[in-house]
Amino acid sequence: MRLSIRMTPPGFLDRIWYWRIGQAPPALTGSTGPRSAKWARLVPYRFRRFHHAYATSHNFYWLPCPLCGREHGGHEGGATIPDPISGLRQVVCSKCSRMTAAAPTPEETL
């Protein structure tokens, strides 16, 4: 099985998603999943049953957020936070992504 990832500038739906979670879009994005993942993550957060069904039917993960405990799917990917134990970064739900984007950085608090 061969896997290829094509890196392209973020499209319109990608830019809307990053605007909704309060983050600047990356210079390039890559996707190996279905195109529907781009519009599916724009469905409001409160429709959890839709997101759960979408995640399980398209083989995305469905895990609790490490910050708040709310379950979220891999298709909703938001901000990442550092894991102090492993040194890797963990994805947080889109609600926590909005909160981390609004939180002041350590340099701003000085």
N, CA, C and O atoms as a GROMACS GRO file, in nm:
protein
  440
    1MET      N    1   0.083  -0.118   0.000
    1MET     CA    2   0.000   0.000   0.000
    1MET      C    3   0.088   0.125   0.000
    1MET      O    4   0.182   0.135   0.079
    2ARG      N    5   0.059   0.215  -0.086
    2ARG     CA    6   0.137   0.337  -0.097
    2ARG      C    7   0.053   0.456  -0.053
    2ARG      O    8  -0.063   0.469  -0.092
    3LEU      N    9   0.110   0.540   0.028
    3LEU     CA   10   0.041   0.658   0.079
    3LEU      C   11   0.112   0.782   0.029
    3LEU      O   12   0.234   0.793   0.040
    4SER      N   13   0.036   0.874  -0.025
    4SER     CA   14   0.097   0.999  -0.069
    4SER      C   15   0.018   1.116  -0.010
    4SER      O   16  -0.105   1.113  -0.002
    5ILE      N   17   0.091   1.216   0.031
    5ILE     CA   18   0.031   1.335   0.088
    5ILE      C   19   0.069   1.453   0.000
    5ILE      O   20   0.188   1.479  -0.022
    6ARG      N   21  -0.030   1.522  -0.050
    6ARG     CA   22  -0.004   1.639  -0.135
    6ARG      C   23  -0.020   1.764  -0.050
    6ARG      O   24  -0.126   1.788   0.007
    7MET      N   25   0.083   1.844  -0.042
    7MET     CA   26   0.080   1.967   0.037
    7MET      C   27   0.037   2.082  -0.053
    7MET      O   28   0.095   2.107  -0.158
    8THR      N   29  -0.067   2.153  -0.009
    8THR     CA   30  -0.120   2.267  -0.084
    8THR      C   31  -0.151   2.381   0.012
    8THR      O   32  -0.168   2.358   0.131
    9PRO      N   33  -0.160   2.504  -0.038
    9PRO     CA   34  -0.202   2.613   0.049
    9PRO      C   35  -0.344   2.587   0.100
    9PRO      O   36  -0.423   2.524   0.030
   10PRO      N   37  -0.378   2.633   0.219
   10PRO     CA   38  -0.512   2.606   0.273
   10PRO      C   39  -0.620   2.667   0.185
   10PRO      O   40  -0.609   2.780   0.139
   11GLY      N   41  -0.723   2.589   0.162
   11GLY     CA   42  -0.836   2.634   0.080
   11GLY      C   43  -0.934   2.717   0.162
   11GLY      O   44  -0.910   2.747   0.279
   12PHE      N   45  -1.043   2.753   0.100
   12PHE     CA   46  -1.143   2.838   0.163
   12PHE      C   47  -1.199   2.775   0.290
   12PHE      O   48  -1.209   2.843   0.393
   13LEU      N   49  -1.237   2.646   0.285
   13LEU     CA   50  -1.293   2.581   0.404
   13LEU      C   51  -1.190   2.569   0.515
   13LEU      O   52  -1.224   2.579   0.633
   14ASP      N   53  -1.064   2.546   0.478
   14ASP     CA   54  -0.958   2.542   0.580
   14ASP      C   55  -0.943   2.676   0.649
   14ASP      O   56  -0.932   2.682   0.772
   15ARG      N   57  -0.943   2.784   0.572
   15ARG     CA   58  -0.927   2.918   0.630
   15ARG      C   59  -1.044   2.952   0.721
   15ARG      O   60  -1.026   3.015   0.826
   16ILE      N   61  -1.166   2.911   0.682
   16ILE     CA   62  -1.282   2.935   0.769
   16ILE      C   63  -1.265   2.859   0.899
   16ILE      O   64  -1.294   2.912   1.006
   17TRP      N   65  -1.219   2.733   0.892
   17TRP     CA   66  -1.202   2.653   1.013
   17TRP      C   67  -1.102   2.718   1.109
   17TRP      O   68  -1.131   2.733   1.228
   18TYR      N   69  -0.987   2.757   1.058
   18TYR     CA   70  -0.888   2.819   1.146
   18TYR      C   71  -0.937   2.952   1.202
   18TYR      O   72  -0.905   2.987   1.316
   19TRP      N   73  -1.014   3.026   1.124
   19TRP     CA   74  -1.072   3.151   1.174
   19TRP      C   75  -1.169   3.122   1.288
   19TRP      O   76  -1.172   3.195   1.387
   20ARG      N   77  -1.251   3.014   1.274
   20ARG     CA   78  -1.348   2.980   1.378
   20ARG      C   79  -1.282   2.939   1.508
   20ARG      O   80  -1.336   2.967   1.615
   21ILE      N   81  -1.167   2.873   1.502
   21ILE     CA   82  -1.101   2.833   1.626
   21ILE      C   83  -0.999   2.937   1.672
   21ILE      O   84  -0.930   2.916   1.772
   22GLY      N   85  -0.989   3.049   1.601
   22GLY     CA   86  -0.904   3.160   1.645
   22GLY      C   87  -0.756   3.140   1.624
   22GLY      O   88  -0.675   3.191   1.702
   23GLN      N   89  -0.718   3.067   1.520
   23GLN     CA   90  -0.577   3.044   1.492
   23GLN      C   91  -0.544   3.085   1.350
   23GLN      O   92  -0.630   3.085   1.262
   24ALA      N   93  -0.419   3.120   1.329
   24ALA     CA   94  -0.373   3.154   1.194
   24ALA      C   95  -0.356   3.024   1.114
   24ALA      O   96  -0.303   2.927   1.167
   25PRO      N   97  -0.401   3.021   0.990
   25PRO     CA   98  -0.386   2.899   0.911
   25PRO      C   99  -0.238   2.874   0.877
   25PRO      O  100  -0.160   2.968   0.864
   26PRO      N  101  -0.200   2.746   0.861
   26PRO     CA  102  -0.062   2.716   0.823
   26PRO      C  103  -0.036   2.755   0.678
   26PRO      O  104  -0.130   2.778   0.601
   27ALA      N  105   0.090   2.762   0.642
   27ALA     CA  106   0.126   2.796   0.504
   27ALA      C  107   0.084   2.686   0.407
   27ALA      O  108   0.040   2.716   0.296
   28LEU      N  109   0.097   2.560   0.448
   28LEU     CA  110   0.059   2.446   0.364
   28LEU      C  111  -0.020   2.346   0.447
   28LEU      O  112   0.003   2.331   0.567
   29THR      N  113  -0.112   2.278   0.383
   29THR     CA  114  -0.187   2.172   0.449
   29THR      C  115  -0.178   2.047   0.363
   29THR      O  116  -0.165   2.056   0.241
   30GLY      N  117  -0.185   1.933   0.427
   30GLY     CA  118  -0.183   1.806   0.356
   30GLY      C  119  -0.302   1.723   0.397
   30GLY      O  120  -0.347   1.730   0.512
   31SER      N  121  -0.353   1.644   0.304
   31SER     CA  122  -0.469   1.563   0.336
   31SER      C  123  -0.460   1.430   0.265
   31SER      O  124  -0.428   1.422   0.146
   32THR      N  125  -0.488   1.324   0.339
   32THR     CA  126  -0.501   1.192   0.279
   32THR      C  127  -0.643   1.142   0.296
   32THR      O  128  -0.679   1.038   0.239
   33GLY      N  129  -0.725   1.214   0.372
   33GLY     CA  130  -0.861   1.170   0.401
   33GLY      C  131  -0.961   1.218   0.298
   33GLY      O  132  -0.925   1.278   0.198
   34PRO      N  133  -1.088   1.190   0.325
   34PRO     CA  134  -1.193   1.230   0.231
   34PRO      C  135  -1.210   1.381   0.228
   34PRO      O  136  -1.184   1.449   0.327
   35ARG      N  137  -1.253   1.433   0.115
   35ARG     CA  138  -1.275   1.577   0.103
   35ARG      C  139  -1.384   1.626   0.197
   35ARG      O  140  -1.384   1.742   0.236
   36SER      N  141  -1.476   1.538   0.232
   36SER     CA  142  -1.587   1.577   0.318
   36SER      C  143  -1.539   1.616   0.458
   36SER      O  144  -1.614   1.681   0.532
   37ALA      N  145  -1.416   1.578   0.496
   37ALA     CA  146  -1.366   1.616   0.628
   37ALA      C  147  -1.356   1.767   0.641
   37ALA      O  148  -1.367   1.820   0.751
   38LYS      N  149  -1.334   1.838   0.532
   38LYS     CA  150  -1.320   1.982   0.538
   38LYS      C  151  -1.452   2.050   0.572
   38LYS      O  152  -1.453   2.145   0.649
   39TRP      N  153  -1.564   2.002   0.517
   39TRP     CA  154  -1.692   2.064   0.550
   39TRP      C  155  -1.750   2.005   0.678
   39TRP      O  156  -1.824   2.073   0.749
   40ALA      N  157  -1.718   1.879   0.709
   40ALA     CA  158  -1.775   1.815   0.828
   40ALA      C  159  -1.731   1.884   0.956
   40ALA      O  160  -1.808   1.892   1.051
   41ARG      N  161  -1.609   1.935   0.960
   41ARG     CA  162  -1.563   2.000   1.082
   41ARG      C  163  -1.624   2.139   1.100
   41ARG      O  164  -1.609   2.199   1.206
   42LEU      N  165  -1.692   2.191   0.997
   42LEU     CA  166  -1.761   2.319   1.010
   42LEU      C  167  -1.901   2.305   1.070
   42LEU      O  168  -1.965   2.405   1.103
   43VAL      N  169  -1.949   2.182   1.086
   43VAL     CA  170  -2.078   2.159   1.152
   43VAL      C  171  -2.062   2.203   1.297
   43VAL      O  172  -1.962   2.168   1.360
   44PRO      N  173  -2.158   2.278   1.352
   44PRO     CA  174  -2.143   2.330   1.489
   44PRO      C  175  -2.109   2.221   1.591
   44PRO      O  176  -2.152   2.107   1.578
   45TYR      N  177  -2.032   2.259   1.690
   45TYR     CA  178  -1.980   2.167   1.791
   45TYR      C  179  -2.091   2.096   1.867
   45TYR      O  180  -2.074   1.982   1.909
   46ARG      N  181  -2.205   2.162   1.884
   46ARG     CA  182  -2.312   2.106   1.967
   46ARG      C  183  -2.375   1.980   1.905
   46ARG      O  184  -2.443   1.906   1.975
   47PHE      N  185  -2.354   1.956   1.777
   47PHE     CA  186  -2.409   1.837   1.712
   47PHE      C  187  -2.311   1.721   1.728
   47PHE      O  188  -2.253   1.674   1.630
   48ARG      N  189  -2.293   1.675   1.852
   48ARG     CA  190  -2.193   1.573   1.882
   48ARG      C  191  -2.225   1.439   1.818
   48ARG      O  192  -2.134   1.367   1.777
   49ARG      N  193  -2.353   1.403   1.807
   49ARG     CA  194  -2.389   1.275   1.748
   49ARG      C  195  -2.346   1.269   1.601
   49ARG      O  196  -2.299   1.165   1.554
   50PHE      N  197  -2.361   1.380   1.529
   50PHE     CA  198  -2.314   1.386   1.391
   50PHE      C  199  -2.163   1.365   1.385
   50PHE      O  200  -2.114   1.285   1.306
   51HIS      N  201  -2.090   1.438   1.470
   51HIS     CA  202  -1.944   1.428   1.469
   51HIS      C  203  -1.898   1.288   1.508
   51HIS      O  204  -1.802   1.236   1.450
   52HIS      N  205  -1.964   1.227   1.606
   52HIS     CA  206  -1.927   1.092   1.646
   52HIS      C  207  -1.950   0.994   1.531
   52HIS      O  208  -1.864   0.911   1.502
   53ALA      N  209  -2.067   1.003   1.466
   53ALA     CA  210  -2.096   0.914   1.353
   53ALA      C  211  -1.998   0.936   1.239
   53ALA      O  212  -1.954   0.840   1.176
   54TYR      N  213  -1.964   1.062   1.212
   54TYR     CA  214  -1.871   1.092   1.103
   54TYR      C  215  -1.732   1.035   1.134
   54TYR      O  216  -1.669   0.972   1.049
   55ALA      N  217  -1.686   1.057   1.257
   55ALA     CA  218  -1.552   1.009   1.295
   55ALA      C  219  -1.543   0.857   1.287
   55ALA      O  220  -1.445   0.804   1.234
   56THR      N  221  -1.642   0.788   1.338
   56THR     CA  222  -1.635   0.641   1.336
   56THR      C  223  -1.651   0.585   1.196
   56THR      O  224  -1.589   0.484   1.162
   57SER      N  225  -1.735   0.648   1.113
   57SER     CA  226  -1.754   0.594   0.978
   57SER      C  227  -1.637   0.624   0.884
   57SER      O  228  -1.620   0.555   0.784
   58HIS      N  229  -1.556   0.725   0.915
   58HIS     CA  230  -1.441   0.758   0.831
   58HIS      C  231  -1.307   0.724   0.897
   58HIS      O  232  -1.202   0.772   0.854
   59ASN      N  233  -1.311   0.641   1.000
   59ASN     CA  234  -1.191   0.590   1.069
   59ASN      C  235  -1.105   0.698   1.133
   59ASN      O  236  -0.983   0.686   1.137
   60PHE      N  237  -1.169   0.804   1.184
   60PHE     CA  238  -1.098   0.902   1.265
   60PHE      C  239  -1.110   0.861   1.411
   60PHE      O  240  -1.201   0.786   1.447
   61TYR      N  241  -1.019   0.908   1.495
   61TYR     CA  242  -1.029   0.874   1.637
   61TYR      C  243  -1.145   0.951   1.702
   61TYR      O  244  -1.191   1.052   1.650
   62TRP      N  245  -1.191   0.901   1.816
   62TRP     CA  246  -1.294   0.966   1.897
   62TRP      C  247  -1.247   0.951   2.042
   62TRP      O  248  -1.268   0.847   2.104
   63LEU      N  249  -1.183   1.055   2.095
   63LEU     CA  250  -1.119   1.048   2.226
   63LEU      C  251  -1.158   1.168   2.312
   63LEU      O  252  -1.203   1.271   2.260
   64PRO      N  253  -1.142   1.156   2.442
   64PRO     CA  254  -1.168   1.273   2.528
   64PRO      C  255  -1.055   1.376   2.515
   64PRO      O  256  -0.939   1.341   2.495
   65CYS      N  257  -1.093   1.501   2.526
   65CYS     CA  258  -0.995   1.610   2.523
   65CYS      C  259  -0.909   1.603   2.650
   65CYS      O  260  -0.964   1.582   2.758
   66PRO      N  261  -0.778   1.619   2.640
   66PRO     CA  262  -0.693   1.611   2.759
   66PRO      C  263  -0.715   1.727   2.856
   66PRO      O  264  -0.677   1.717   2.973
   67LEU      N  265  -0.775   1.837   2.811
   67LEU     CA  266  -0.798   1.952   2.901
   67LEU      C  267  -0.934   1.948   2.970
   67LEU      O  268  -0.943   1.964   3.092
   68CYS      N  269  -1.041   1.926   2.891
   68CYS     CA  270  -1.176   1.936   2.948
   68CYS      C  271  -1.248   1.803   2.958
   68CYS      O  272  -1.347   1.793   3.031
   69GLY      N  273  -1.202   1.701   2.889
   69GLY     CA  274  -1.266   1.571   2.895
   69GLY      C  275  -1.378   1.550   2.794
   69GLY      O  276  -1.431   1.439   2.783
   70ARG      N  277  -1.416   1.654   2.719
   70ARG     CA  278  -1.519   1.638   2.615
   70ARG      C  279  -1.464   1.552   2.503
   70ARG      O  280  -1.348   1.568   2.462
   71GLU      N  281  -1.547   1.462   2.453
   71GLU     CA  282  -1.502   1.377   2.342
   71GLU      C  283  -1.503   1.457   2.213
   71GLU      O  284  -1.592   1.538   2.189
   72HIS      N  285  -1.403   1.433   2.130
   72HIS     CA  286  -1.393   1.500   1.999
   72HIS      C  287  -1.330   1.403   1.900
   72HIS      O  288  -1.265   1.305   1.938
   73GLY      N  289  -1.350   1.432   1.771
   73GLY     CA  290  -1.300   1.343   1.667
   73GLY      C  291  -1.177   1.397   1.597
   73GLY      O  292  -1.149   1.516   1.602
   74GLY      N  293  -1.105   1.307   1.533
   74GLY     CA  294  -0.983   1.344   1.461
   74GLY      C  295  -1.008   1.437   1.345
   74GLY      O  296  -0.918   1.510   1.304
   75HIS      N  297  -1.129   1.437   1.291
   75HIS     CA  298  -1.161   1.526   1.179
   75HIS      C  299  -1.180   1.670   1.226
   75HIS      O  300  -1.182   1.761   1.144
   76GLU      N  301  -1.193   1.692   1.358
   76GLU     CA  302  -1.215   1.826   1.412
   76GLU      C  303  -1.085   1.893   1.453
   76GLU      O  304  -1.088   2.006   1.502
   77GLY      N  305  -0.972   1.829   1.434
   77GLY     CA  306  -0.842   1.874   1.482
   77GLY      C  307  -0.830   2.022   1.512
   77GLY      O  308  -0.862   2.106   1.427
   78GLY      N  309  -0.784   2.054   1.630
   78GLY     CA  310  -0.769   2.193   1.670
   78GLY      C  311  -0.627   2.223   1.710
   78GLY      O  312  -0.532   2.177   1.646
   79ALA      N  313  -0.613   2.298   1.816
   79ALA     CA  314  -0.481   2.336   1.866
   79ALA      C  315  -0.413   2.216   1.932
   79ALA      O  316  -0.478   2.116   1.962
   80THR      N  317  -0.284   2.227   1.952
   80THR     CA  318  -0.211   2.123   2.023
   80THR      C  319  -0.146   2.184   2.146
   80THR      O  320  -0.113   2.302   2.149
   81ILE      N  321  -0.129   2.100   2.248
   81ILE     CA  322  -0.062   2.142   2.371
   81ILE      C  323   0.053   2.045   2.398
   81ILE      O  324   0.044   1.928   2.360
   82PRO      N  325   0.159   2.090   2.461
   82PRO     CA  326   0.270   1.998   2.490
   82PRO      C  327   0.233   1.902   2.603
   82PRO      O  328   0.169   1.941   2.700
   83ASP      N  329   0.275   1.778   2.589
   83ASP     CA  330   0.258   1.677   2.693
   83ASP      C  331   0.384   1.677   2.777
   83ASP      O  332   0.491   1.644   2.725
   84PRO      N  333   0.377   1.713   2.906
   84PRO     CA  334   0.498   1.723   2.988
   84PRO      C  335   0.569   1.589   3.010
   84PRO      O  336   0.688   1.587   3.039
   85ILE      N  337   0.498   1.479   2.996
   85ILE     CA  338   0.559   1.348   3.022
   85ILE      C  339   0.635   1.298   2.900
   85ILE      O  340   0.752   1.262   2.910
   86SER      N  341   0.568   1.296   2.784
   86SER     CA  342   0.632   1.239   2.665
   86SER      C  343   0.707   1.342   2.582
   86SER      O  344   0.794   1.306   2.502
   87GLY      N  345   0.675   1.471   2.599
   87GLY     CA  346   0.738   1.574   2.519
   87GLY      C  347   0.670   1.594   2.384
   87GLY      O  348   0.705   1.686   2.310
   88LEU      N  349   0.574   1.508   2.351
   88LEU     CA  350   0.499   1.521   2.226
   88LEU      C  351   0.385   1.621   2.246
   88LEU      O  352   0.364   1.670   2.357
   89ARG      N  353   0.313   1.649   2.141
   89ARG     CA  354   0.200   1.741   2.151
   89ARG      C  355   0.070   1.665   2.137
   89ARG      O  356   0.062   1.568   2.062
   90GLN      N  357  -0.033   1.709   2.210
   90GLN     CA  358  -0.165   1.645   2.206
   90GLN      C  359  -0.266   1.741   2.147
   90GLN      O  360  -0.262   1.861   2.173
   91VAL      N  361  -0.358   1.687   2.067
   91VAL     CA  362  -0.464   1.768   2.007
   91VAL      C  363  -0.573   1.788   2.110
   91VAL      O  364  -0.612   1.695   2.180
   92VAL      N  365  -0.623   1.911   2.120
   92VAL     CA  366  -0.735   1.942   2.209
   92VAL      C  367  -0.859   1.970   2.124
   92VAL      O  368  -0.849   1.998   2.005
   93CYS      N  369  -0.976   1.964   2.188
   93CYS     CA  370  -1.101   1.986   2.114
   93CYS      C  371  -1.110   2.132   2.066
   93CYS      O  372  -1.033   2.218   2.110
   94SER      N  373  -1.205   2.157   1.976
   94SER     CA  374  -1.214   2.292   1.919
   94SER      C  375  -1.258   2.395   2.022
   94SER      O  376  -1.220   2.512   2.010
   95LYS      N  377  -1.336   2.357   2.122
   95LYS     CA  378  -1.372   2.453   2.228
   95LYS      C  379  -1.248   2.496   2.305
   95LYS      O  380  -1.230   2.615   2.330
   96CYS      N  381  -1.164   2.401   2.342
   96CYS     CA  382  -1.040   2.436   2.413
   96CYS      C  383  -0.943   2.509   2.321
   96CYS      O  384  -0.864   2.591   2.367
   97SER      N  385  -0.948   2.480   2.189
   97SER     CA  386  -0.863   2.551   2.093
   97SER      C  387  -0.897   2.699   2.094
   97SER      O  388  -0.808   2.784   2.089
   98ARG      N  389  -1.027   2.730   2.100
   98ARG     CA  390  -1.069   2.870   2.105
   98ARG      C  391  -1.020   2.937   2.233
   98ARG      O  392  -0.977   3.052   2.231
   99MET      N  393  -1.027   2.864   2.344
   99MET     CA  394  -0.982   2.920   2.472
   99MET      C  395  -0.831   2.941   2.475
   99MET      O  396  -0.782   3.041   2.528
  100THR      N  397  -0.755   2.845   2.417
  100THR     CA  398  -0.609   2.862   2.418
  100THR      C  399  -0.567   2.974   2.324
  100THR      O  400  -0.466   3.039   2.348
  101ALA      N  401  -0.644   2.997   2.217
  101ALA     CA  402  -0.613   3.107   2.125
  101ALA      C  403  -0.640   3.241   2.192
  101ALA      O  404  -0.570   3.338   2.164
  102ALA      N  405  -0.740   3.248   2.278
  102ALA     CA  406  -0.775   3.373   2.346
  102ALA      C  407  -0.689   3.397   2.470
  102ALA      O  408  -0.681   3.510   2.518
  103ALA      N  409  -0.625   3.294   2.521
  103ALA     CA  410  -0.542   3.310   2.642
  103ALA      C  411  -0.416   3.389   2.610
  103ALA      O  412  -0.358   3.375   2.503
  104PRO      N  413  -0.373   3.472   2.704
  104PRO     CA  414  -0.250   3.548   2.680
  104PRO      C  415  -0.128   3.457   2.682
  104PRO      O  416  -0.124   3.358   2.755
  105THR      N  417  -0.030   3.491   2.603
  105THR     CA  418   0.096   3.414   2.602
  105THR      C  419   0.177   3.456   2.724
  105THR      O  420   0.152   3.562   2.782
  106PRO      N  421   0.274   3.373   2.764
  106PRO     CA  422   0.355   3.410   2.880
  106PRO      C  423   0.425   3.546   2.865
  106PRO      O  424   0.444   3.617   2.964
  107GLU      N  425   0.463   3.583   2.742
  107GLU     CA  426   0.529   3.712   2.722
  107GLU      C  427   0.432   3.826   2.747
  107GLU      O  428   0.472   3.933   2.792
  108GLU      N  429   0.300   3.805   2.717
  108GLU     CA  430   0.202   3.911   2.737
  108GLU      C  431   0.171   3.932   2.882
  108GLU      O  432   0.128   4.041   2.920
  109THR      N  433   0.190   3.830   2.966
  109THR     CA  434   0.156   3.844   3.107
  109THR      C  435   0.266   3.912   3.188
  109THR      O  436   0.243   3.950   3.303
  110LEU      N  437   0.383   3.929   3.131
  110LEU     CA  438   0.494   3.992   3.205
  110LEU      C  439   0.481   4.140   3.213
  110LEU      O  440   0.567   4.207   3.272
   0.00000   0.00000   0.00000
